[in-house]
Amino acid sequence: MELYIDTANLDEIKEAHDLGILDGVTTNPSLIAKEGIEYGKRLEEICGVVAGPVSAEVIATEYKAMLSEGKERAKIAPQIVVKLPTTVDGVKACKALSDEGIKTNMTLCFQAMQAMMVAKAGAFLVSPFIGRLDDISQDGTELISQIRTIYDNYGFETKILAASIRHPKHMLECAMIGADVATVPLKVIKQLMQHPLTDKGLEQFLADYQKAFG
Ligand code: E4P
């Protein structure tokens, strides 16, 4: 399973990259707004750190404007993946960009049929937002499961990128279902490597050793 970090913060990206297990980065307009930096400049900086796919979301919502903004973003670096909202115009832009060899990440996916349509349009990634579905008492991981089945039924090659991940249990469920990628905040990436019994056990080992040998 590939692991992306979901942030536009350069320090967090560097910290995750230094762990040696980072495959890519996703950003969105809200994450960039938090950083208060021009989007294109930050994307250049991120691409200087991470060699894998870096998702860059368009601000435009109308087909032609999405196309030209997507093409501009794609010029920033070879690993840029143009992130488009899963709307009617977004799917149309996905098809046009994919036909030109530009990779796309179809974001804000909340139902399995959206995922089927973006796969038909040639999307490289689809981003089902599982945490936001859980927030409204729907089953986010069930959506991942439905998409996995549909993609396997028909041999769609679009990768399932589980997004809006809130905790390690989400990751576990996505990994069990067979999501191809997960994009995760740094805090949750760290939680994936921790357990209270690991800390307690280590403390005990060191205390025993200290007692015996000083
Ligand atoms: C994914 O690409 C999105 O940026 C992200 O996962 C959204 O997560 P949120 O629901 O925590 O904002």
Residues whose N, C-alpha, C, O or C-beta is under 5 A from the ligand:
A	BS01	E4P	D6 T26 T27 N28 S127 G131 R132 A163 S164 I165 T183
